[in-house]
Amino acid sequence: MGAREFQLRGEYVALCDLLKLAGIADSGG
């Protein structure tokens, strides 16, 4: 795995976490 792939994976995971937090905030649960 190259450094670029690792960086993209990290950004993807961070984005998923943000979406999860946003979904939880939107649902109020």
TAFEN-V190290 format. One record per backbone hydrogen bond with DSSP energy under -0.5 kcal/mol. CO is the residue of the C=O (numbers start at 1). NH is the residue of the N-H. E is the energy in kcal/mol with one decimal. If there is no record, write none. Layout:
co=<CO | CO>
nh=<NH | NH>
e=<E | E>
This chain:
co=<2 | 3 | 4 | 5 | 6 | 7 | 8 | 9 | 10 | 11 | 12 | 13 | 14 | 15 | 16 | 17 | 18 | 19 | 20 | 21 | 22 | 23 | 24 | 24>
nh=<6 | 7 | 8 | 9 | 10 | 11 | 12 | 13 | 14 | 15 | 16 | 17 | 18 | 19 | 20 | 21 | 22 | 23 | 24 | 25 | 26 | 27 | 28 | 29>
e=<-2.2 | -2.4 | -2.7 | -2.6 | -2.5 | -2.5 | -2.4 | -2.6 | -2.4 | -2.4 | -2.4 | -2.4 | -2.3 | -2.6 | -2.5 | -2.8 | -2.8 | -2.6 | -2.5 | -2.5 | -2.7 | -2.5 | -1.4 | -0.9>
